[in-house]
Amino acid sequence: MLTITQVKNKSAQRLTGLHPVVRSAATALIERCYKLNIPILITQGLRTIDEQDALYAQGRTKPGAIVTNARGGYSYHNFGLAVDFALLLPNGSSVSWDMCRDGNNNQIADWQEVVKEAKGLGFEWGGDWTSFKDYPHFQMAFGLTLTQLRAGTKPSTSAVESAYKVINRKEEEELKSDVIAVVKVNGVKVADGVLEKGITYVPVRVIAEALGAQVGYDSATRTVEITSTR
C-alpha cells in the first residue's frame, strides 16, 4: 500500500497553480480519503484557456466524445478554482472512475464517500448539476460568477477566510483547549491556534500551504516534510 506521501506526490503537479484555498482543500481531501482507505488522484487542476478550448473542440471539430460544454474562460478550472479526481487503484498506478466501486469494503461506494468529504471541505460537486453533470469535478466559486472572474475579479478576503474556516473546522474541533489564538498569514486568517504556555499550536499544513509550501507525512516514520515551492 502506498504511503500518504506517495499518494500526495502523485497529485502534486496538478495542484500547482490552484488558488491557495483550493489547493489546501484538495490536499485535505486527499488526506481524509486516505484515512478512509480510499486513495485518490487529482487528475486535473488549473487548465489554461487554450487547453479548455482544445477540450471543448473534442467531439465537435476534433475526434472523440464530448466531455465539456465550457469554452475557454467558461470553466472554474481556468481560474485555479476547480479540480477533478479519480480513484487510485491498489497497484498505485491505475485509476478508476467506477462510481460503484467499494474498495474499502464498507458497503458504501468509495465515490460517494469522496464526495461527502469534499462537500465537508466546502467544495461544490459537479454531480449535483442539473444539466451537464460532471461527476469527477469539484469547485469553489467564492460567490463569483465566471463573468466576474473573466473580468479579473478575485475572491474577497472574507470569502477566503470563510473557506479556510470550513477546511480547518474538523482539525480545530479536535484541539482541546479554551485558549484560542487567531493565526493570520499576510493579513488573512487561516486557522484558530491553541495558545498554551506562550506557544501557539496550529496544524502545520495550514501554515505551510498558506505560505505556498507543500506538506507531506510519512506514517511509517512519523515524519512531516515541508517543501518550499518558491
N, C-alpha and C positions, 0 to 999 in steps of 0.2 A: 504494500500500500504506500502511495506517495505521502510524503510529509506535507504539512500545510505550507511550508516554504516552497516546496517543489510545485504544489498546485498554484500558489500565488504567482510564482515566477512564470508560469505558462501564460498568464493573463497580463503580465506586466506591460508588455509592449502596447497592448490595446487600451491600457489605462492612460497612456501618455497623451497629453493634450486635452484631457477632460477638465471640466470645471473642478476645482479642488473639492467642493462638497460632493459632487457626483463621484469623483474618484474615491473619496473617503467612504461613501455609501457602498460603492461597488466592492471595495476591499472588505468592508464589514460583511457584505453579503457572502463573499467567498468564505470568510472565516466562519460565519454562523452556519452555512450549509455544510461545511467540513465537519463541524461538531455534530451534525445530524447524520454523518456518514454519507453525505451527498456532495462529492467533489464536483465543482462546476468550472466551466471555462468561459471567460468573456471573449466572445468571437468578434465583436465589433464595438468600437468606441467612437472616437472622433472620425467623421467621414467628411472629406473635403467636398466642395461644391461640384468639382469635376467628377469625383468619384460617385457622387449622388446622381449626376446626370447620366453617367455611364450605366449605373444600376437601373435607372428609370428606362433607359433605352432597351434593356433586356426584355425580350418578349414583345417589343414594339417594332423598333427599327433594327434590332440585333437579335441573334438566335437566343433561345432559352425561354424559360417561363417567366411570367410577370411576378415580381417579388415585392414591388413597391409602387405606390401611387404618387410618390413625392418626387418632384423635380428638385434640382439643386436649390438650396435655400429654403426648402419647404419641409425639412426634417430636423428634429431636435438634435440628431446626430451631427448635423453641420455646424452646431454651436457648442459641441462638447457637453451636451446635457442628456445624452442617452447612451445606453449600452444594450447589446444583445448577448444572450448566453446560450450555452448548450450543456448537457450533462456529460461529465468526463467519465469515461468507462474505466473499469478496473485495470486495463492494460496500460493506462496512463498516457495513451497517445491518441486513441479514437474517441469520438464524441457521439452523442445520440440526441435526437430531437423527439424521441418517443415520449409523448406526454402521459403514457400509461405505465411507464417503467417504474418498478418498485425495487430499486437496487439495495435499499437498506432493510427490506423485508419487514416493514412495519404496517403493511396493509393500507398505506396512503401513497398515492402517486408522487414520486420524487418531484415532478414538475410543479405540482400544486404546493408542495412544501417550500420550494424555492420562491414561488410567487408570494406565499404568505410572508416569508421572511423579507422579501423585497418591499412589499407594501408596508411592513412594520418599520422599514427604514425610510419611508417617505416616497418611494417610487410609485409612479403610475404604470399600470401594466397594459400593454397593447392588446392583450387578450380580452380586455373589458370594452374595447371599442366596438361600436355598433356596425360600422361599415366595413372597412378593411381591417380585419383582426390580424394582429402581429404578435403571435404567441411568445417568441423569444425576446421581446422588446420591453425594456424598462426606461422610463424617462423622468426627469424633474424639470418642470416648466417654470417654477418660481413665480407663478402667476402671470407669466409673459406669453404673449401670442407670438407666432412666427413672424407676423408683420412687424411687431416691435423689435424682435431680435434682428431681422434683416435691416432695420433702421439703425441698429447699433445700440439699442437699449440693453443694459446689463442688469443682472439680478441685484435687487436692492440689498443694503446691509441688513435690514430687518428680516428679509426673506432668507438670506444666508444664515443668519443667527438662528432663525426658527428651524431651518433644515438641519443644522448641526445639533440642535437640541433633540430633535427626533432621532437622529442617528445615535446619539450618545445616551439616550434615555435608559436603555437596558443596562449599560455598564454603570451608569450613575446610580441606578436603583440598588445595585449590589454593594455600593460603598456604604459602610456602616459608620456614620459619623454625623453629628449635628452641626459641626462647624464646616461651612462651605465657603470656598474662595472662588470667585469668578475668574476664569482664565481667558485672556484675550490674546490674539495674535494679530498684530498690525491693526489694533483697534476693533477687531471683530471677535465677539465671544465665540469660543469653540467648545467650551466644556465648563462644568462645575467641578472644581477640585476639592479634595478633603484637606483641611488645614489641621495639622497635628504637630504640636511642639515646634512651631515655627517652620515646618516643612510642608509644602503643598504637594499632595499626591494627585496625579491625574493620569489617565490612560496614555501611555507613550505614543500609541498610534495616532491619537487625535492631534497632539502637538507636532509630531514629526510630519504628518501629511499636510497639516496646515502650513508648514514651512517648506513644503514641496519635496519632502523626502519620502522614501518608501520603507516600510517596516516588514520584516519577516520574522517568523517564530518557528523554531525547530523544537517540537515537543519532546523528541528523544533526548536532546541535550539541554532542554530548557534554556535556550539561548535566544535572546531578542537581538536582531541585527537591523540597524538603521543605515540606509544607503542614501546619500545625497544625490539628487538628480540634477543639481545645478553645477 
